[in-house]
Amino acid sequence: MMKFLMMMMFMIPFCFMKNMFWMVQMMLFLMMFMFMNLSMNINLYCNLGYMLSCDIMSYGLILLSIWISILMIMASENLFKMNFYVNFFLFNVIFLLIMLYMTFSVMNMFMFYLFFEGSLIPTLMLIIGWGYQPERIKAGMYLLFYTLFVSLPLLMSIFYVFNEMNSVMIYFLKFMNMNIYLLYICMIMAFLVKMPMYFVHLWLPKAHVEASVSGSMILAGIMLKLGGYGLLRLMIFLQEINLKLNYISIVISMVGGVYISLKCFCQLDIKSLIAYSSVAHMSMVISGIMIMNYWGFMGSYIMMIGHGLCSSGMFCLANISYERLHSRSLYINKGMMNFMPSMSLWWFLLMSSNMAAPPSLNLMGEISLINSLMSWSWISMIMLMLLSFFSAGYSLYLYSYVQHGKYYSGIYSYYTGVSREYLLLMLHWLPLNIMVIKIDYLMIWF
């Protein structure tokens, strides 16, 4: 922990240098290497938890946070070209990374709540400060009020647990037996909104559409995973009451996921379509966590990591088209294969990962989640069939609509992809597929 804070202090002077883009990139890469190197030299994961206050579940999400933060800066080169509040942007990214690192590290429920809500502030700044349209203010208000509406009940629930158990350390609460319906609802709702579950998902498409590319990447890559991580931790001591009430969340998520998948076919905005597809994927993650068996937990965790990389990469692709055509409309972003044939390969690779084609992490996660849901009830097979089919459907719909067809006649200038963009997409796609090779270690040590 001290090494991490020292590294952060070392990075701060670089934020005020004139040529800071590559400096911050190098500092974040160095920090990630330090974190990975530290974990490799520790005997097993119990010592990792002792030294870093985290276990294998935190470890994967911390690495994902650092990785997405690096790619956020790489994707935002236009800000550096225009010199649009660059110092403040870099400070915002680093502050957000610290908040996420602390959220995934602490085992104290109150500290977790503090950093969980603290990560909302820099995200809101990314949407309102660097968004594109005036509607970003409304999108920021949606995000703020949806989150804050359910955060106070979570805080009150934590105080109640402390009053009853004299502890808020998550692992000490394992044998807590509180069959209180109101407590259960208050504790899980904050995380269901963050995921988001159907019925409380309206903030997500608005926030994604109005945010800049960095805001969309961090929202899709990390912020949705905060909800899943919180649920995975809470299920340690909410097991008994969850077994009575989990069918409500599962039914809403599965039916809502199918409806949202159908809604994806109606979208004309590329970022909106990708945002709605995130809600559909997260519905399977919620169902897997609520069932509380080994397949469900493993599938949800793998799906969260895979979706974080895949969804962030798709938002990068949408931004690459937006920087050239200045529109997110599917009517204008047509026939891109004529202009950028090499980029159509990356569209295909990330779309195939989004529809859970091998060898992506999404496939491993979906197989585990299908096992989990089928063991809970065979009726869920109907919803799973529809979800998997529509997932492939809207991914192909987006790919074919953007890449094929007659290109927009109003285009008067255009430039092909640059090496930075290809590197950015490769750094999304490679971990998404290479990590499958080592997934057996994760399933043993989870």
Disulfide bonds with the S-S distance in Angstrom:
none
